[in-house]
Amino acid sequence: MIIKKSIFLLFIFIFSCSEIGYNKPPKNLIPPEQMSFIMVDIILMKNIIRDQYAIKEKQMMMEPQYIYNKYNIDSTQLASSQNYYAQNPKKYAPIFKVVQEQLKKLRDSVQEELRAVEK
C-alpha cells in the first residue's frame, strides 16, 4: 500500500513540473525585449499618476490605451503575456533585470539634470 501511494505521489510530482496546460506560451506572446519596455512605461505611468506629476493637458497619455497604441498590442495580449511570464519566473527574471537597469539609467539622468540646474 505504501509503495502504491509513493508511486502515485511521484507520478503527480513529475507531471506537475512539466509544461502542460497553463505553462504553454500564448500564441500572441509579447517578446521579452518588448515586455521590458512595456513594464518600464507602466511603472513610470503609475508613479506619475500616484505622485500627480502629470500636466492636465498630457493626462490622456496616462491611460492604458496609450501603451496599447504605442506598442501595437491589446489588453488581452498584455494580460496573457504577463500571466505566462509570471508562471515562468526564470523567463520573467531577465525582463525585470532589464527593467531595473532602464529605471536606474532614467534615475541617474534625472539626478544629473537636477545637479546641473542647481549649479
C-alpha positions as CSV (number, residue, x, y, z in Angstrom):
1,M,0.0,0.0,0.0
2,I,2.8,2.4,0.9
3,I,4.5,1.7,-2.5
4,K,1.3,2.5,-4.4
5,K,1.0,5.8,-2.5
6,S,4.6,6.6,-3.1
7,I,4.4,5.9,-6.9
8,F,1.2,7.9,-7.1
9,L,2.8,10.9,-5.4
10,L,5.9,10.6,-7.5
11,F,3.7,10.5,-10.6
12,I,1.8,13.7,-9.6
13,F,5.1,15.4,-8.7
14,I,6.7,14.6,-12.1
15,F,3.7,15.8,-14.1
16,S,3.1,18.9,-12.1
17,C,6.5,20.2,-13.0
18,S,6.2,19.8,-16.8
19,E,5.0,22.3,-19.3
20,I,1.4,21.2,-19.6
21,G,-1.7,23.5,-19.9
22,Y,-1.1,26.9,-18.4
23,N,2.7,26.9,-18.9
24,K,2.5,26.9,-22.6
25,P,3.2,30.3,-24.1
26,P,0.2,32.1,-25.7
27,K,0.1,32.4,-29.4
28,N,0.5,36.2,-29.2
29,L,3.2,36.3,-26.5
30,I,5.0,39.6,-26.2
31,P,8.7,39.1,-26.7
32,P,10.9,39.7,-23.6
33,E,12.6,42.7,-25.0
34,Q,9.4,44.5,-25.8
35,M,7.9,43.3,-22.5
36,S,10.7,45.1,-20.6
37,F,9.9,48.4,-22.4
38,I,6.2,48.0,-21.6
39,M,6.9,47.3,-18.0
40,V,9.1,50.4,-17.7
41,D,6.3,52.6,-19.2
42,I,3.7,51.0,-16.9
43,I,5.9,51.7,-13.8
44,L,6.6,55.3,-14.9
45,M,2.9,55.9,-15.6
46,K,1.8,54.5,-12.3
47,N,4.3,56.6,-10.4
48,I,3.4,59.8,-12.4
49,I,-0.3,59.2,-11.6
50,R,0.4,58.3,-8.0
51,D,2.5,61.4,-7.4
52,Q,0.3,63.6,-9.5
53,Y,3.1,64.9,-11.7
54,A,1.0,64.7,-14.9
55,I,0.2,68.0,-16.6
56,K,-3.5,68.2,-17.2
57,E,-3.1,68.6,-20.9
58,K,-1.0,65.4,-21.0
59,Q,-3.1,63.3,-18.7
60,M,-4.5,61.5,-21.7
61,M,-1.1,59.9,-22.1
62,M,-1.5,58.3,-18.7
63,E,-4.2,55.9,-19.9
64,P,-3.6,52.2,-20.6
65,Q,-4.7,52.8,-24.2
66,Y,-1.6,54.9,-24.7
67,I,0.5,51.8,-24.0
68,Y,-1.6,49.6,-26.3
69,N,-1.2,52.1,-29.2
70,K,2.5,52.7,-28.6
71,Y,3.4,49.0,-28.7
72,N,0.6,47.9,-31.0
73,I,-0.8,45.4,-28.5
74,D,-4.2,44.9,-26.8
75,S,-5.2,44.4,-23.2
76,T,-5.7,40.6,-23.7
77,Q,-2.3,40.2,-25.2
78,L,-0.7,42.1,-22.4
79,A,-2.6,40.1,-19.7
80,S,-1.9,36.7,-21.3
81,S,1.8,37.6,-21.6
82,Q,2.1,38.8,-18.0
83,N,0.3,35.6,-16.9
84,Y,2.7,33.4,-18.9
85,Y,5.8,35.2,-17.6
86,A,4.5,35.2,-14.0
87,Q,4.1,31.4,-14.2
88,N,7.6,31.1,-15.6
89,P,9.9,33.1,-13.2
90,K,13.1,32.0,-15.0
91,K,11.8,33.8,-18.1
92,Y,10.5,36.8,-16.1
93,A,13.7,37.4,-14.2
94,P,15.7,38.7,-17.2
95,I,12.9,41.0,-18.1
96,F,12.9,42.6,-14.6
97,K,16.7,42.9,-14.7
98,V,16.4,44.9,-17.9
99,V,13.6,47.0,-16.3
100,Q,15.8,47.7,-13.3
101,E,18.7,48.8,-15.5
102,Q,16.5,51.1,-17.5
103,L,14.9,52.7,-14.4
104,K,18.4,53.2,-12.9
105,K,19.6,54.9,-16.1
106,L,16.5,57.2,-16.0
107,R,17.0,58.0,-12.3
108,D,20.7,58.7,-12.9
109,S,19.9,61.0,-15.9
110,V,17.3,62.9,-13.9
111,Q,19.7,63.3,-10.9
112,E,22.4,64.6,-13.3
113,E,20.0,67.1,-14.8
114,L,19.0,68.3,-11.3
115,R,22.6,68.8,-10.3
116,A,23.2,70.8,-13.5
117,V,20.2,73.0,-12.7
118,E,21.4,73.6,-9.1
119,K,24.8,74.9,-10.3
